[in-house]
């Protein structure tokens, strides 16, 4: 299940690289509500590139998944972002149709000639 978080970037941490080749970058978003919360999210591997176009103080919308794990009897939860975009761009892209996309035409309406519905013939047992 995907979640969405809107707010301002409070902090962008340095990218972390591991010997295994895995890399990630964490960042903190402060929500814009009556009681603001500082929420730490992370981007992993190729998704880290998305964060390079932002700076601290920018308004963003982050879409993320919850990831849980257990290690030595302790349980951990990570918020792994898979899309980060400017707050204005997120609402515009959600409400506006994609450029160059044309909606499919509606299906043709039956014209009565060969249509099965509406005929008195048939072997169904409906009273109408």
C-alpha positions in Angstrom: 0.0 0.0 0.0 1.3 3.4 -0.9 1.2 6.5 1.2 1.6 10.2 0.5 3.1 13.0 2.7 3.0 16.7 2.0 5.3 19.2 3.6 8.5 21.1 3.5 12.0 19.5 3.4 13.6 20.3 6.7 16.8 18.4 6.2 18.6 16.4 3.5 21.2 14.0 4.8 24.3 12.9 3.0 24.1 9.9 0.7 25.2 6.7 2.3 27.0 4.0 0.3 27.7 0.5 1.6 30.3 -2.1 0.6 27.6 -4.3 -0.9 26.9 -1.6 -3.6 23.7 -0.5 -1.9 23.2 3.2 -1.4 20.4 5.4 0.1 19.7 9.0 1.1 17.5 10.1 4.0 15.6 13.3 4.3 13.2 14.9 6.7 9.8 16.4 5.7 7.9 18.7 8.2 4.2 18.3 7.7 2.0 21.4 7.4 -0.8 20.8 9.8 -1.9 22.1 13.2 0.7 20.0 15.0 3.6 19.7 12.5 5.5 16.4 12.5 9.1 15.8 11.3 9.0 12.6 9.3 12.2 10.9 8.1 12.0 9.1 4.8 14.6 7.5 2.6 15.3 7.0 -1.1 17.2 3.9 -2.2 19.3 3.2 -5.3 18.3 4.9 -8.5 15.5 6.9 -6.7 18.2 9.0 -4.9 18.5 11.0 -8.0 15.1 12.5 -7.5 16.3 14.4 -4.4 19.1 16.2 -6.2 16.6 18.8 -7.6 15.4 19.9 -4.2 16.9 22.0 -1.3 15.9 22.4 2.3 12.8 24.5 2.6 11.2 23.3 -0.7 7.5 22.2 -0.5 7.2 18.6 -1.7 4.9 15.6 -2.0 6.5 12.3 -1.2 4.9 9.0 -2.1 6.3 6.1 -0.1 5.8 2.6 1.2 6.2 1.2 4.7 8.9 -1.4 5.1 9.4 -3.4 8.2 12.2 -5.8 9.4 13.4 -7.7 12.4 17.0 -7.9 13.5 18.1 -9.6 16.7 14.7 -9.5 18.2 14.1 -5.8 17.5 11.7 -4.5 14.9 12.3 -1.6 12.6 10.1 0.4 10.3 11.4 2.4 7.3 9.5 4.8 5.1 10.9 4.2 1.6 10.0 6.9 -0.8 9.6 6.0 -4.5 8.5 9.4 -5.8 9.3 13.0 -4.6 8.0 15.9 -6.5 7.4 19.6 -6.0 4.1 20.2 -4.2 2.7 22.3 -7.1 3.7 19.8 -9.7 2.1 16.9 -7.8 -1.3 18.5 -7.7 -1.1 19.7 -11.3 0.0 16.3 -12.6 -2.8 14.5 -10.7 -5.6 16.8 -12.0 -4.4 17.5 -15.6 -4.4 14.9 -18.3 -1.1 13.8 -19.7 0.0 15.8 -22.6 -0.4 14.0 -25.9 -2.8 11.4 -24.4 -6.2 11.1 -26.0 -9.0 9.4 -24.2 -10.4 6.3 -26.0 -13.6 6.8 -27.9 -16.8 5.5 -26.3 -18.0 2.1 -27.4 -20.6 2.2 -30.2 -24.2 2.1 -29.3 -26.3 -0.8 -30.6 -28.6 0.2 -33.4 -31.4 -2.4 -33.1 -30.8 -4.3 -36.3 -28.8 -7.3 -35.2 -28.9 -6.5 -31.5 -30.1 -9.4 -29.3 -31.5 -7.1 -26.6 -35.0 -5.9 -27.0 -36.1 -8.8 -29.2 -39.0 -10.9 -28.1 -37.2 -14.0 -29.3 -34.9 -15.9 -26.9 -35.0 -18.8 -24.6 -34.6 -16.9 -21.3 -37.3 -17.2 -18.7 -37.5 -13.5 -17.7 -41.1 -12.2 -17.7 -40.2 -9.1 -19.7 
